[in-house]
Amino acid sequence: MKLKIYVVGHSHIDAVWLWDRKETVEICCYKTFTNAIDLLKKYPNLIFAQSSAQFYEWIEKYYPEVFEEIKKLVSEGKWEILGGMWVESDCNIPSGESLVRQILYGKKYFKEKFNFDVKVVWLPDTFGFASTLPQIFKKSGIEYFVTSKLNWQTTLPFPYFLFRWKSIDGSEIIGYETPGGYNNTDPEHLIRQAKFIFGRHKIKASIFPYGKGDHGGGFTEEMLKKLFEYKNDEIEKIDFIKAHRYFEEKIDPIKDKLPEFKDELYLKTHRGTYTSFAKIKLNNRRAEIALDIAERFSTIANSLGMNFKVEEFEEIWKILLLNQFHDSIAGTSIEKVYKDSEEDFKKIFDFTNSVIQKSLDYILRKNNVGTTGTGKSLFVFNPLSWQRNNVVKVELEKIGFSNFAIKDSEGNLLDYQIVTENGKRYVEFLAKNVPSVGYKVYRIVEWVNQENKEASNDLLDNKVIENEFFKIEVGDTGVIKSIYDKKREREVLGEKGGNIIQIYEDETLIEGPWNIWLGKLDELHEPVSILKEENKLSSSITVKYKYKDQSEKDSTFTLKISLYKSIPLIFFKTDIDWHEKHKMIKVGFHFNGYNDFTTYEVPYGHIVRRNPDSKDASPAERAKWEVSGQKWLDYTFTDGKYGVSLLNDSKYGFDVHGNFVRMSLLRTPSFPLPYYNISLEELENLTESVMDLGKHTINYALYPHIGDWREAGTFKKAYEFNYPLIPVFAETPEGCLPQEISFLGLCGSDSILLMTWKKSEDKKGEILRLLETEGKEQILEIEISDNIKEAYEVNLMEEILRSENITIDGRKLRTNIKPYEIKTIKIVREKIENSLEN
């Protein structure tokens, strides 16, 4: 028996890491690509492969002559396009829609520039992979997945090299984990890897990347000669091959014999990346939401006649996608990378703020909404696809009256309160039944007899607040002693309480931002002050702590716990001014119940993980002592009758031990040193720079509920927590439309969520992307504000799949949706058929 080894020339290039993007363009990409071009011309049997559309776009912009050479080599079959993504993204932190856009804009670029449809997603260095990715990849036309990262395990190596990777909806792709890394330069190492694959799977033909990477490089002439001259009796020969051809010819025919794997691909190192460098993670969450809202309302405005360019959204999305590169969003790059990132996010927010404001103004003006009467009209917009109640926050200076009242559309006076945040004063009131993807109008009128709405402060011993749902008691230590659920007549917390701030020594001087090695633990139990506030709509307790270890300056924690009337959430606002290096901060809650399992949101879905200290946990499950999640986690007690969801606005790292549920708030490791292209003397003179020192504001909430997360609607509560209602002042003449309207509604199911509403990439319609969240096959019914002319099911690349299973009846369409399915529908509305920009 002889093994056959295939190689593809490759250089892994980090878009940013120990260098910034300028160096990536000028050195990593340019030198690697020109070197590869020269060698491909000299040796006709070579094949070079490269991922990341961003790199090609940079080369096209700055080195057009090199780009033309690459195009020629691609057409000749000597240069292979891999990856299909804008960059080699992180695959735990970006939202599901961000991952869709990574592939949409990546594949779109490769199709337009090279007429090539990528089917191999290439992520050799990404730090773990969400369990929902097979569906995202499959519906994007990706058939094969390649990584090298899973062999970076400190314990329990991943059991397979080739496998069928399945998502919770049943979608399946072929996965390949290389036995070695992505920087292969020695034929002997290739043989050892080929033996591993044969020993595990009895597959004789294997493929490996060949060349230097990280900072670029690829193969050299010396490497090639070594490869060509290499002789070994155990191998038949070594050939260059395209990765696409290898999988289609060598693996597809035997795929049914490959083992099935239905789980996340968890990396048992690099757990710190869920938390390191909090600012980029906060900016990422806000940018994802802002882009979503801007797309939704600009699409509605476009249906009413407002023009905008699809290309502008694409360019802004690409800025976000670049910042989702795995060494960027993970917090593992040098400090300069995050200075560039701040400028990027400013561009994103300037764009989205402008688009949202213009779109909402246009909607109100074009709808000619009636707002006659005294005072000012305040329109409250809801971007989410269900009717909701929530607090609206309006800047006090925009009210225009020193004494005023707020009225709903029926003329009822509403309670409101005035609060101060970061030196600015706001008016808060409760908006009820705000329509799905729509608005509701309120009136601000002058009202001399209104009572003072400022909060009253209570410095007495009474540390109890309550509303109609909960009664909360804070102890002398500042820890919450009790959360009593008044509706269900049960205690939520265990004896040790909740909202406990824990500070660990984080012994990662060498490992830096990547890995977590927790040491000595401190807990905050001696508050400087505990202040109670009672207001018209809310009550709160604020606990302030000071902390000092090695720093000369005190660090401070200001923990505000709030209850609002009519809202079944417990709100937490934690302000931290932090000055200690090499620490990790967590917040935890002991719950009055137990379960072996916790559920977490992941990109476009959820995952259920067994808790690592469960007596039934496998060795692999015990290794998951810090895990990733997105907007929510849920801890429902074993009997399934009661549970608690933890919602957040910017955090991605969690752990559960027994009934103690924790969220990671901050880490302060050192930034990596920029040791590429720097002399040893310069390196020795660099001073240590520590990330995440300074001020942070973190918002999270508890949602105690009956039943499990499905019954409680946790998905929706988490999205409401992240998507605020949007207030807009506008004065328009009396019109014919009602003073509240829904532009889109989902009928008949609480488990289906609208995730995206945008113009189609071909500018000939609109894209609706929906997610079935609870595992129910059912009928999906969508009602929109204009008659629908055409509707098609499309894949994530917006290619038409079919239309026969969609029925249209005026403004409604009906189709089926499968359990946990990401469903994408393209519609053409009669009203806007001729108004879309060409």
N, C-alpha and C positions, 0 to 999 in steps of 0.2 A: 504494500500500500504506500503510495506516494501522495503528498499533499500538493495542492496547487495554490499559489499565493498570487493574489491580485493587489496592485497598489494604484492609488490615485495621488498624483502630486498635489500637495496642499500646504497652505500655511495658515494656521490659526492666527487671526489678527484681532486683538482687543481694540474695539472702537475707542475706548479710553481705559486707562488703568493707572500705570505708573507714569503715564504721559498724558498730555491733553490731545484733543482732536486735531489740532494743527500738526502735531508730530505724527499722528496717525496718517494724515493725508500725505505729508511731505516725505516721510521716511518709511513707515510701515507699508502703506499701500503702493506708493510710487516705486520704491526700490524693489519690493517683492514682485510687483507686476512686470516691471521692465526686465528683471532678471528671468522671470518665467518666460516671457516673450522670446528673449534671446535663446534660451535653451530649447524651447519648443521648435524654433526655427532650425536649430542645429541638429536635434535628434528627432526624426520624424515620427517615431513610435511613442513619444511621450504624451501624457495627458495631464493637464493641470486643472484643478477645480477650486472654485472660490465661492463663498457665500456672501450674503449681506448686500442688498441693493444700495444701501447708503454708500458703501465703498465705491461702487461703480458710478454712482451719481457724482461723488466727489471727483473721481478721475475724469469723468465726462466734462465737468465744469472747469477744473484746473489744468488738466493735461489731456486735451482733446485728441492729440495725435496718438497717445497711448490707448485711449478709449477705442479709436478706430482700429488699431492693431488687435485689440481684444475681440472686437466684433468680427473681424476677419477670421481669427482663430476659432471662435465659437462656430461660425458657419462651416469651417473645415472639420469640425469635430475634435479639435485638439484641446479646446478649453471648455470645461463643463461648468454650467451654472448650478449651484447647489443652494439649499436652504429655503429659498422662497420667502424669506422674511426680510423686513427692512433692516433689522440688525439681529444679532444672536441675543435675543431678549431673555431676561429673567422670565420664569414660567410659574412663579407663585404669587408675586406681588402685583403685576399688572392685572387689570380687570379682564373678564372674558372678551369684552368688546375691543380692548386694546390689543389682545392677541389676535383677534380677527383682523384688525387693521394692519398689524405687523405683516400678516400674510397677504391681505388684499392689496396693499400698496407695494409690497415686495414683488409678488407675482405679476401684478399689473405692469410694473417697471420692466421686469425681465421679458414679458410678452411684447411690450411696445418696442423695446430697444433691441432685443435679440430673437424675437419670435420663438421663445422657448418657454414651455410650461413645466415648471419645477414640480417634481413629485417626491423628492427626497428632502425632508427637513433636517438641517444639519446644525446640531447644538452640542458640540463636543465639550464645552466648558461651562454650561449653565448649571446652576446650583439646585437641582431637583426639579421635578415635573409634576404638575397637578394631575389628578386622576381623570379629569374631564377633557384632557388634551386630545385623546383619540377622536372624539366627536368633532372638535374644532378642526383638527387636521384633516379628517376624512371629508368633512363638508367643505373644505377648502381645496380639495383635489390632491391632497398629500396622501401618499400610500406607504411611505417608509420613513422611519425615524432613526437618527443616528446620534449617539452621544458617547463620550469617553469618560464622563464625570463619575459614573456610579462605581468605578473601581477606586475612587478616592475614599472609600469607607475605612474608618479606623477599626471597625469590627464588622463581622457578618457581611461578607461580600455579597453583592447581588447575585442571585443563583443562576442567571441565564446570560448568554451572550446574544442569542437570537430567540425571539419570542413573539407571540401574538398579544399585543397590548390592547385591552378592551376597556371602554368607558362604561359608566353606569347605564347609558342608554342602549348599549350593545354594539356601538361602533367599534371597529377593529382596524388596526394598522399593524405592520410588521415593525418591530423594534430591534435595534442592534446596538449592543453595548460592546465597544472594543475592549479586548482583554488588557491592552496597554493604553497608553495615553495617545494624544494627537500629535506629539512631536517625535515621530519615528524617523530615525536616521541610520539605523543599523540593521542589515539583513538578519543577523542572528536573533535579534529581538522579534522580528517578524515571524520567524520559525517557531519561537517559543509561544507566541500568541496563537499561531495556527494550530499548534498541538493542543492548547487549551480548548479551542473551539471544537476540534475533532473529539477530544476526550469527553466533552460535555454533550455534544449534539450529533456526533458522527458525521459531520459535514466536512468534506475534503477540501472544498474550495472556499477560501476566505479572502476578505478585502481589508486593506488598511490604508490610512492616510500616510503619505511619505513626505517629510520635509520639516523644517524648523518653523516654530510658531511663537505665539504671544505677541512679540514685537515684529512679527513678520519674518520674512526670510525665504521660506519654501525650500525647494531642493537646490543643491549646488552641483556643479559639474563633478566634483570629487565624490559626492554621494551617489551620483548616477553611475559613475564608473565602478564604484564599489558594488553597486547593485547588479550591474550587467556582468561583472566578472565573478560574481559569487557562485560557488558550486557547493552542493550538499546532496548526498544520496537520499535524504528523506523527502526531498521536494521534486516535483516534476519540473516546474520552472516558475519564474516570477515574471508576470506580465502587467503592463499598465492596462487599466480598464476604466470606463466611466462607471460611476456609482449607480446610475440609473440602470444601465445594462446589467450590472452584476445582480441587482435585486430582482429585476424582471426575469433574467435567464436562469440564475442559479438558485434563488430563494423562493420565488413565486411557485414553482412546480412542487415544492416540498413544504409549503407553509402549513398545510393541515397537520403535519407531523411536529410542528413546533409547539412548545408548551404555551399555555395561556396564562396571562398575568392580568388581573383585574384589580388594580390598586394604583395609588400614586407611586412615583419613582422617587423615594425619599432618600436624600443625601445625608448620611450619618456624620457629616462634618458640616462646617459652614452654617450652623444654626444661627449664628450671630447676625447673618445677613438679613434676617426678617426685621431687625430692629436698628442696626447701625445707620447712622446719619438720618435722624428723624425728619429733617427739613425736606429732603427730596421725596420722602415717602408721603408727607403731608401735601406737598405741592403736587405730587403725582395724583393722589386721590382727588384733590380739588380740581385739577386740570381735566381728569377723566369726566367728572361730573359736569364741569362747566362746558366742555365740548359737547356732551350729550344734550344738555339743556339748550345750548345754542343751535344745535342741529334740529332739535324738535321744533322750536319756535320759529326758526328761520324757514323751515319747510312749510309750516302753517302760513307764515307771512307770504311766502312765495306763491302759495295756492290762491292768495288774494291779490297777487300782482307784483309783489316786491321782487326785484331781481337781485341775485347774488351769484357769485362764481363758486362752483363746486371746487375748483382748483385752489381757492383760498383756504378752504377747510382742509384739503389734502396737505397743503404745505404746513399748516399749523399742526395737524396730526403727526406729520413726520418729525417735527421738532420734539413732540412728546415721545414718539417711538424711539428716537435716538437716546433720550434720557432714560429709557427703559432697558438699555443695554445691561447685561447682567452684572458688569462691574461698576455700573453707574448707580442704578436704582438700589442695588444691594448695599451701597455705602462702603465699597471696598477700594475706591480710587483715591488718588492724591487730591490735595486741597484745591488745586487749580481747577480740577474738573467741576467742582461744586460751585465755584465762582462763575464759570461758564453756564452752569445749569441755572443759576439764579437769573441770569440775563434771558435765558430761554423761556423760563416760566413767566417772566414779565411780559414777553411777547405773546405768550399763550393767553394770559389773563387780560391783557389789553385788547386782544382780538375778541375773545369770548364776551367780555363785558360790553364791548361796542356792538357786537352782533345781537346779543340778547336785548339790549336796550332799544336798538333800531327795530328789531323784529316785534317786540311788544308794543312799541309806539305805533308801528305800522298796522298791527292787528287792530288796535283800538281805533285808530283813525279810519281805516278801511271799513271796519264793521259799523262805523257810525253809531256807536253805542250811546243810548240815551242816558244822560247824566244831569237832567234838569233838576233844579232845586238849589237851595242855599248851600254854602260850604264848598268843600272840595271832594272830588271823587277819588277814591283809592281802590284800584283794581288789584286783587290778590290772585296771582297765577299759580297753578299747580302743574308741575311738569310730569307728574307720575300718572300711571294709567288706571287709577282708581280714585274714587271720591275719598276725601280725607279731612280730618280735623287736625289742626295744628296751631301753634302759637306763631303769630306774625310779628316781626320786629321792624319798626319804622324809625328812622332818625327823627328825633324830636324837632330839630330845627326846620324840617321840611313840612311840619304840620301847619305852620302859618298862624296859629292862634295861641295866645297865652292861656286862655281858658277854653276848653273844647270838649266835645263829646263825640263818640263814634257810634254810628247807626248802621245796622244791616239794611238789606234791600227792602225789608218790610217796615223800616222805621223804628225798630227796637233799639233801645240804648244798650250798648255793650260795656261790660267792665273792661278797664284797662289799667296798666300800671306803668310807671316810669322807672327805668333802671339805668344805672351807669356802668359802662364797660370800657376799660382802657381810656378813660377820660372823656368818653362821648356818652350823651344821654339818648336813650331810646324809649319809644312807646311800644309796649307789648299788649296784644289782645288775642283772644282765641277766635280763629276763623273756623266755622263749622260747615261741613258738607261742601267743600270746595270741589267743583267738578273735575272729573278725569281729564287730564291734558287740556285744561281750560281755565276759566277765571270766574271770579265772583266779585261784585262791586260793593263797596262800603262808602259811607259818607262821613267826612270830618266836618263838624259844624261848630260854630262858636256857641259856647254854653257856659254862661256865667256861674251857674249854681253848682258846677261840678266840685266835688270834694277833692282835697289834696290826695294825689295818687302816689306820693313818695313812700318808700318803704320805711317801716319803723324798726329800730334796732333794739334788741333785748340782750342785755349783758348779764341777766340773772342766771340762776342755776338750771332753769328749765331748758333742757336740751332735747326737746321733742317737737317734731313737726308732723303734720298729717293732712291728707286730703280725703276724698271719699273712697280712695282705693287702699292707701297704706298709712300706717303710723310708724314713724322712724324715731328711734332713740339713740343718741350718741353718748358714749361714756366719757368719763373724765380723761381718758387717754386719747380721745379724738377718734377712736375706732367706733364704728357703728355697732351697738350692742344688739339691736333688734330692728328687723323690718317685719311688721305684722301686716299680713294681707287681710284687710277687713272684710272683703267680699267673700273670701274662701275660709276665713277664720282659722288661719294657720300662720305659723312663724316661718319666714323665708330663710333666715340665717341659722347656722349652727352656733354652738356655745362660744366659739372663738371670734365670732363677729365678722365684719367685712369692711371693705375699703381700707385695707391694711397696706401701708407703704413699706416695702422691703428694699433694702439697699445691700447689694453684694459686692465684695471685692471681685473684680473680673480679671482674672490672672492671665491676661492675653497679651503680654508685652511683645512676644514674638509673633503670635498668631494674628494680632491686630483685630481688624473689624470682622474677620471671617468666623472664627470659632469661639465658643463660650466655654470658659473654665471657671466656674463659680467657686469662690472661697468664703471667707468670713461673712456672716450675715448680721446686719443691723435692722431693727424695726423702729419705726417712729411711734413713740408712746407718751411723749411729754410735750404737749402742745403749748405754744406761746399764748394762744388765745383761742377761745371758742365763742363765736358770735352768731346769734340767731336773728333772722329777719322775717318779718311778716309783711306781706304785701297783698294787694287786692286779688291777684290771681295766683300767687305762689307764696310758698314759705321756704326758707332755706336755713341751713346751718353751715357756717364757714369755720374751718379748723385751720390754724396756721402753725407750722412747725419750723424750727431751725435745725440745721445739721452741719456739723463740721468734723472733718477727719484730718487729712493732710493739708488742706488748703488753708490759707490765712484768712479767707473770706467766708462768711456764713453762706450756706445755701439755704434757700427758703422754699417751703411747700405751702400753697394756699389751696385747700380742698373745699370746694363748695358743693353741698348736697342739696338738691332742690326737688320739690314736688309742685306740680301745677294742677289746678282744678281741671277736671274732665279728661286728664291724660294719664293713662295707666303705666307710666314709665317713671323711674327714679333717675334723675339727671345728676351727672357729676362733671364738674369743671375743675380741672387740676392745673394750677399755674405753678411752674417750677422755675426757679432761678438757680442754676446748678454750676458749681465751681470745683467739683472733685473729679480727678481723672481716674481712669481704669476702674470704673464702677458700672454696675447694672442695676436699674431700678424697675421693680415690678409692683403691681397692685393686685391684691388678692381678696377673694370672698370665700368664707366657709359656708356651705349651704346645708340646710336642714334636711338632707336626703342624700341618696347615693346612687350612682350608676357606674358600671364598668366602661360606658361609652359616652363620648362627647361628639356632637355634630358641629362642623365648621363650614362656613361658606368658602368656596374656592372659585376660580374663574368659571363662570357660566355653570354653576351647580353647587354641590355640597359633597362633603365626605364625612363618613362616620369612622372615628378612630377609637380603638380600645385604649383605655388609659394605661400608661406604662407600668404602674404599680399594681394593676389587677392581678390577682392570683392566677388567672387564666391567660395572662399575656404571654405571647411567644417571645423568643429572644429579639426578633425584629421589632415587635411592638414595644418592648421595653426600651429599645434604643430611641424611641420617639419621645424623648423627655422635653423637647422644645419643638413646637410644630408651627406651621404657617396657617393663617386664615385671613379672611378679608373683613367684611363689614360686620359679621356676627359670628358668635358661637352659641350653642345651646346645650345646657346640662339639664336634661329631663330625668327625673328620678325613676328608679327601676320599675315601679308599678305603672308608669306611663300616664299617671293622672295629674301630675304637677311638675313644673320645671321652671328654670330661669334662663333667659337669654341675655347675653352680654353684647351690647352694641358699641361700636366705636367709630370715630371719624378719621382715623389715620394710622392705626396700628395693625401689625401683621404677625407678631410673635406671641404664642400662648403656651401654657402648660397646665396640666390637671393632675393632681395627686390626691387620691381619695376623693373627698368632697371639697377640696380646696382648689378653686379655679383662679388662675392668674393670667394677667396680661402684662407683657413686657412694655415698659414705657420709654426708657432711654438706656443707651450705652455710651460710655465715653472712652473708647479705645483711642490709640494714637492713629493718626492718618498714616497710610503706607508712605515709605520714602521713595522719591523719584529716582531710583538708582540706575535707570537706563540713561545712557549718554551723559553721565556725570562722573567726574574723577573721584578717586578714593578720598582725596583730600577734601574736595567739596562735600562729599557725603558725610565725612566725619565732622564737618563744621555745621551741618544742618541742625537746627534746634527742633526739639520735639513739638509737634502740633497735635492737639487733642480735639477730637470732634465732639460736637453737641454740648459744649460748655455754653452757658448763657440761659436765655429765657425761652420757655416753651409753654404753650397752652394745649391741653389735651382734654377732649370731650369724650365721654362715654356714658352709657346708661344701662340700667338693669330693667329687664322686662319679665317680672314673674307672671306665670300664666298657668291655666289649667290645660291638661292634655300635653301633647308634644309640640314641637316647633311647627309642624304642619297645621295642627288644629289652631295654634295660637297666631298663625300668620307672621312668624318671625321675619321671613324674607321682606315682607312689606314694611314692618316696623323699622327694620334696619335701613331700608331705602328712604323712608320718611325722615329718619334721623340724619341722613346724609344729604338729602335734597330738600332744602328749606322752601317754604312758600315764598313767592317773590312779590313784594308790593311795588306798585307803579302808580304814581299820581298822573292823572290825565284829565283834561277838560275837553269834552267833545259835545257837539250839539245833539239834540234829541234824535234818536235813531229808531229803526224798526226791529232790531234784534233784542232778545231778552238781556237783562243785566247780569245773567250768568249763563255760561255756555260751556259745553264739552266739545272739543274738536275731534276727539277719538275716545271711544269706549270699548272695553272688552266685556262681553255679555256672558253670564252664566257660569263663570268659573273664577274662584279666588286664587287658584294655583298657577295661573298663566300671567306672566308679567311682560309688558312692553319694555324691551331693553334698548331699542334704537329706532328712531324715525328720522330718516334723512333722504335727501335727493339721491337718486341712483347715479352710479358713476357714468352711465351713458347719457345722463341728463334727460332721459325720456320718461321718467316716472319717479316714484318714491319707493323707498325700502322700509319695510316694517320687519323688525327682528323681535321674536318673542321667545320666551323660555318657559317650559313646563317645569315647575319646581318640585312637585310632590309625588311624581311617579304614577300619574293617572293618564290613561289614554282617554281622550275625550274630544268633543266637538269644540272648535275654536270659532267664535263669532266676533267679528270686529265691525263696529259702526263708526263711520267717519262723516265729516261734515259736508261732503259733496258726493254726488253720484259717482260711482266707480265704473269706468268704461272697460278696463281690462285688469286682470289679476293673474299672476303666475307664481308658482313656487320656484324659488331660485336657490342656488347654493350660496355659500358665504362669499364666493367670488362674483355673485350676482349674475351667474349664468342660468338661463331658464332650464328648469327640470321638467315641469309639467304644469298644466292648467286644468286638466280634466277633473281633478278632485277638489276644485274650488268652485263654489257657486256664488253668483253675484245677484243681489236683489236691491237695486237702487244704491243706497248709501251703505249697505251691509254686504259683507262677504262671510262665507262659512267654509270651513275646511276641517280636517282632523289634525290632531297633534298627538304625538306618541309620548310615552313616559320619559321625562327628563330631556325632551327634544329641544334643540335650538332650531326654531322654525323661521325661515326668512321668506317673505312674500314681497313681490314687486307689484305695485298698483299704478295704473294710469287713471287719473280722475278726469271726468269730462270737462270740468271747469278749467283745468290748467293744461290741457293737452297742447294748446297752442301758445301758452305764455311762458313755458320753460325756456331758459336760455339755450341757444344752440351753439 
